Amino acid sequence: MPARRRLLLASLALLPYGALAQGTQGLTVSAAASLTEAFKEIGARFDAGRGSTTRLNFAASGVLIAQIAQGAPVDVFVSADAETVDRGMKDKLLDPATRRDFATNSLVLIAPADSAAALTGMADLTGPGVRRIAVGKPASVPVGRYTRQALEAAGLWARVEARIVYADSVRQALDYVARGEAEAGFVYRTDAQLANGKVRIVASVGGHAPVCYPAAVVQDSRQPAAARAFVDYLLGPEAQAILARHGFGKP
């Protein structure tokens, strides 16, 4: 079996809900993990108004664009950062004319809700009470890149790097902290709010690129008109109201 074929099959085997294994019938949207709850509602509302079926595939943005590069049948790509979309444009995987920024978010430092560590800000990450810090993998998880930028801007990256536990997505970083497997972590504010009672927000974090969410139609989409309609819908009042209710900011 050719190596490219093996890579594609391995990639598809990891997808949740068998989203892409069903082929190209219906619209397939690959979206950043932090959008899971909001997009489940958005997808349902989009389909209700059109009598369509939209399948949603959630993972880290870097993982999703790699799946598209390997030939996964995706119609719309939605990232938690501009950098991954820029890379998709450069590699001619996405249609640049369809790119739209539709939401924003913010980065926060979190700790377990019942933590005894006196954590009040990023400077405390160097203290003896913090042994593990949950951070998304910077190479493939946008929240990890934002986190590294913030820690480097604060002069802390080199000092805490040995304590970092890398996560495959922002949701995994959240889980590490919620389960007490890490004394601190960096996630989006919307994710932290989902785990209210299990984690507490220690501080808002600056010193990084703005957290924006761009969407674009995949160049090889077999349903480009429907894919463009979905991207446009994200900027409409119904989708924007859903995003706001889930804590996302306007573009």
C-alpha positions, 0 to 999 in steps of 0.5 A: 500500500502506498505511503500516502494511502496509509497516512490518509487511512490512519488519519481518517481512523482517528476522526470522531463520529465517523464524520468523514468515513461516510464520504462526500454526501452532505456537507462536511465541516472540520472545525477547531475543538473549541467550537464544539458546542457552538457549532453543534447548535449552528450546524443544526440551525443551518440544516433546519433552514435548508433541509440539509445534513452537515457533518461536523469534525472537531480536532486541533486546527493543525490536525484538521488542515493536515487531514485536508492536505492528505485528501480527506473529503472536507468542504469547510475548514474552520480554524482557531487561528489565522496562521493555520489558514494562512498555511492552507492558503499557501498550500492551495488547500483553501479558496482565498476568496471565501475566507471570513473571520467570524469570531474571537476569543481570549486566552486564560490561565486556569487552575483546578477549582480545589487547588491549594496552590496560591496561583494568581498570575503567570509569574506564579508558574515558577513556584514550587506548587506548580509541577505540571502546566497543561499547554497545547502543542504549539506545532499543531494546536493554536492555543499552544502557539498563543500560550508560547507567545504569551510566556515568551513575552513575559520572559517565562517560557524557558523557566517553565518549559520543563514543567509543560505537559503538552496536549493534543487539543485545547480540550485535552489541556482543559481536561488535564487541569479539570482532573487535577493532573496539572496544577495550571493550564492555558485554554480559551475563556469559552473552554474554561467556562464549560468546566465551571466548578472544576477549574477556576480562571486565574487570570486573563493572558495577554502578549500574544496574537489576537485569538480569531476564528477564520473559516474558508471553503476547501479548494477541492470541495464537491459542494462549493456553493453549499460550503460558501453558504455555510461560511456566510451563515457564520457571519449572519445574525443567527449564528452570531447570536449562538456564538455570543451565547457560548461566550465568543466575541465578534470578529 
